[in-house]
Amino acid sequence: MCARRFLFLVFVLTLLVVAGAVAMFQFGDRVLLRTAVPKGHFTAPQSSGPDYADNRNWIAKPGLANDPSAWRPTDEPRPLDPKGAHAFYIHPTTYLERDRWNAPLDDRQSTERAALFVQSQASAFGDGATVWAPRYRQAAYGAFLLDSKDARAALNLAFSDVERAFDVFLAGIPAGEPIILAGHSQGALHLIRLLKERVAGKPLQSRIAAAYVVGWPISVTADLPALGLPPCGSPDQAGCILSWMSFAEPANPDLVIDSYEGSAGLTGAKREREDILCVNPLAGSQNGTAPPEANRGTLVPSADLRSATLIPGRVGARCDRGLLILEGAIPPLGPYVLPGNNFHVYDYALFWDAVRTDALRRERAWQAQR
């Protein structure tokens, strides 16, 4: 993957201040409603959506030229292990316009941003898995600002693409081999639905080595029972869910929690503020704690943004009331920490090597069980 893509980093992260988290959770903010919600009403597209038999509709896929998931940090140029699993990754919101409710597939800027996320997030799974990452008609970031018929239709359209891509993914990998599922932000939201509708209680459930549902809150009691997989309770457990939202002290999660608390979960029960799933990627366990020395690599871009290096031993973390609270000396990732010391933009970068190691370990655990 061309290192020039790192030149897009500052621009992307700046936009994500609005699109990645603040816009996603501030459903009632009138200013955002006026300036960010797509114009007009949702209109069903004429086409049936991307044809996932066509490689042009994939950002990452085995055999794809210039696959961004093959990227590695400067000091980690090669995979550690042979690939034995298959990862399906769903990228976050990268369409930031308000001219429509869903991104067109031919939008150059959102496509470039999506490739960057595959490079900086999905690459963590590339040592132990083939990585598949679809392009999809993602919901525009303004669709997350309110609960309306238009917003729901936009999210349903986006999920329909993800689901069809998932079918092609399943058909394209050997039967019976382990699967890793991953997503962030909007991608995590679609992954939650994928787990509920396509994995829970189905034969496919037994093939999931791990699911990384990052940057979106999951209620332990109101959501998790509907997803078919337990939370990861230990680092050598297979067939479980990891989920975290990164904050530094003093943490103020109100922008995230206010619209979450009291909403109806997937089981029909109400979500509670103290009931958010937190699996610490450093410890590999629910409600875990790990010191900075346990972090073998935070992904930090170079000063000229042309490459990135893994910086070890700087960032520890502990789960506290559903949040992943950062500890230690956080290296300079960029200036785009969100209100409330929310490190949403950096959920994967903070723990890039830990995610890679965790995925390899859970794949081996899955294989050992068989």
N, C-alpha and C positions, 0 to 999 in steps of 0.2 A: 504494500500500500504506500502510495506516495506520501512522503513526510510533509509535503506542502499542506496537507489537510489540517495540520495543527495551526496554520495561519488563520483558520476559521474559528479557532477556539474561543477567543475573547468575544467575538461577535455573537457566537452561538450562546455562550453563557450569559451575556448581557440580555439577550432576548428571553432566555429561560427564566430570568428573574420574574418576568411576567407569566410566561407560558408554562413553565415547569412546575410551579408550586403555588405562588400567590394567586394567580388566576384560577388555578385548579380548585382551590378550597374557599375562596371568598365569594360564595354564591350570592350573598346579599349586598355586595358593594355597589352602590349606585353609580359611582364614577366609572368603574370598570364596565358596568352594564352599558353605559352610554358610549364608551370609547372602544370596546373590544368585542362585544357580541356581534356575530355575523349579521349583515344586513338582510332584510327580507326573511322569508320562511324557507325551511328546508324543502327542496325539490328533489324527488327521486331521480337519479341519473338514468339516462336512456340505455347505457350499456350495462351488461351483466357483471362488469368488474374485470380486474386483471386476470389474464390467463396464466396460471402458475406453471403450466407446461413450458412457458416461454421464459428463458433465463433472464430476460430484461426486467422481469417483475420480481427479481430477487436481488437483495443487496449482498447477501452472502449465501453460498451454496457450494458443495463440493464440486471442484472442477471449474468454478467461475473465475474468469480472468480478473486480476486486480481485486481479489476478495479482501475487504478491509478487516475481516475477522482474523486474517493471517498476520496482521501487524503484531509486533512485539516491542516492548520498551528497549531503549538503547543497550542496556546491559543484560537483556534477556532475549537474544536474537533467535533462539530456536526452541521448539517445543521440548518439554521434559520427557514425556511419555508417548508411546504410540496411541493413536486414537482408538478407543474402544467403545465410545458412547456416541450419541447424536443429540445435539442441542438445538432447540427451537427458541429463538430470541425475538422479542417484540419490542421495537424501539419506542421511545417516548414521543411526545408532541414536537413536531418540527415545522408545522405549517402555522404561520403567525399572522396571516392576513385575515380580513373580515369580509371578503367579497363573497364567500360561500361557506357552507357549514362543513364541508369535507374537502380535503386537499385533492387537487388533481394530480394524477400520477406523473404528469409531464412538467411539474413545477421544479425548476432547476435548484432553487435555493433550499427548499425543504428536502429534496433528494440528497443534496450535498451534506446537509446537517444530519440526516438520518445515517448516512455512511460514516460520519464522524462518530456517532454514538456506537455503531457496530464496532468501529475501530477501538474505541476507548473502553467499552463495556463488554461486548460479546467476545472480544479477543481473550478475555480471562478464561473462557471455556475452551479455547482452541487447542490446548495441549492434550486434553483427554477426550475431545469430542469433535466430530465434524459439526460445523456451525451452519445453520440455516436461518436466514433472517429475511422475511418478505417485505417488499414494499406494499403499502396498503393505503386505502383512501381514509387516512386518519381523520378523526374529528378535529376541526380547527380549535385552537386554544380557547376561543370565546364560548365554545359549547360547554365548557366546564363552569361557566359563571352562573348558570341558573338551571333549575330543574323544569324543563318545558317539553312540550311535544316535539319541537324542533330539535332540541338538544338530544333527547332520547333517540330520535330518528337518526341523527348524525352518528351517535355512538353505535347504534345497531348496524348501520351501514359499514362502519369501520370494522366491527366484529365479524360481519359476514365475510369480509375479505380475509381476516385473520383465520377464520375457521376453514375456509377453502384452502388457504395456503397450508394449514395444518394437515389437511387430508392429503395433499400432494407430498408433504414431508413424510407422513407415515407410509405412504406408498413407495417412497424412494429410499427407505432404509430397510435393512434386513429385519425380518420378523424375529421377535424375541430378544433383540438387543436393547440395552438400557437407554433411557431418554432423560435428558436434562431440559427443564423448562425454565425460561428466564424472561424478565421484562422489567421495565422501569417506568414510573409515572403512568401515562395513558397505557403504555404497554403492560404494566402490572395490572391495571384494571381489566384489560382484555384477557390477561392470563387467569385472573380470578374466575372470570366467566367460563373460560375454557376448561379449567379444573372442575367447575361445578357441572357443566353440561356434557363434557366429553371424557372426563377421567373418573370422577367419583362413582364408585360402584360398577365401573365397567372393567372388562379384562385388561384394558390399557393401564389401569391403576398399578398393576403389579410390575410394570416396566419402568416406572418413574424412579430414577435414582435420587433426584432432588428437584425441587421447584423453588426458584429465587424470585419471590414476589416483592420487589424492592420499591420503596418510595410511595406506597399507598397503604393506608391503615387497614388492618384485618382484625376483626373482633374475635377473641378466642372463643367466646360462648355463642355469639350471634352469627358469625360467618364460618368459622373453621370447621364445624361439624358437617357443613354442606360441601366441603371441598375434597373430602375423601382421603386426605393425607393428614397425619398428625404433625405438630410442630417438631422441629429437630431438637431432641433433648440431649444429644451427645454428638461429638464430632465424627464418630464412626457409624452413625445411624444412616441407613438408606431409606428411600421412600418417604421423605418428609419435606416440610415447607420451611424455608428461611424467609424472614421478612424483617426489615428495619427501616427506620427513619432517623437520620443523623442530625444531632443538635450539639452545640457547645454550650457551656455554662456562661451566663445564666440563660437557661432555655425558656422560651415562651412559645408554646405550641398552639396558641389560641387560633391562629389562622387555619391550622389543620384541624383542630379538635372541635371547634364550635359547631361546624356544620355536620360533623361526624356523630357527636354525642346525641343520643336520643333518636337517631335515624333507624329505620328498619333494616336489620341484617338479613342475610340470605336464608336464615332459618325462620324469619318472622319475628324473632326477639329483638328488643331494642339494644343498640350498641351503647356501651358505657365508656366513660372517659378513662377509667382505670383498667380497661380490659383489652388493650391493644397488644397484638402479638409482637414481641421483640425477640429475635434470635440473633445473638451477637456473632458476626461472621469471623471474628478473631477467636472466640472461644468455641464456636460451632455448636452452641447450645442455647436453648431458650432461657432468657433472663440471665445470661452469662456475663462474666466480667473477665477482662484481659488487660494486662499492663502494656505499655508501649513496646516493651521488648518482644512481645508476642507478634507484633506486626512486622512481617518481613518485607513489606513494600507498599508504600503509598505512591500512587502514580502522580508525578510532579512534572509539568512541562518545563522545558528549558526557557531561558530568558528571551530567546528570539522565537519561541513557540514552534520551532521546527522539529522538535523531538520531545521525548519524555523519558524520565528516568525513575526507577523505583528507589525510594528513600526509605530505609528500614528503621525500625525502632523509635519512631517519633510519635505515633498516634495510638493510644490505647482507647478502650471503650467499655462502658458498662450499660446494661439495660436498667432503666429506672422509670417505673410507671409507664411502660409501653414505648418509651423513647430510647434511642441509642445515644447515650451521652458520651461525647468525646473527651479524652483526657490526654495530657502530655503537651508537647510543643508541636502544634499543627504546622506543617511546612506551608510555604506560600503557594497555594493552589490557584489563587486568583481572587479578585475583589468582590465576587458575586455571592456572598453569603446573604441569605434572605432574612427578612425581619424575624426577630425572635431567636437569632443565632441558628437559623435553620440551614444546614449544609446539604439540603436536598440535591442540589446540582452535582455534588461530589459524592453521592452515596456509594458509587462503585469505585471511584478513583481513590478514596481514602483507604480502601481495603482490597485493592486490585489483586495483590499477590495472595491474600488470604482467601479471596473468592476462588482463584485458580486452584490453590491447594485444597480447599474444601471440596470443590467439584471432583477433583481427582480421587480424593479419599472416599467420597460417597459412591463414586463409580466402582471403586475396588470393593467397598462394603457390599454393594449390590451384587457384584460378581461372586463374592465369597458366599453369599446366601444361596447361590444357585449351584 
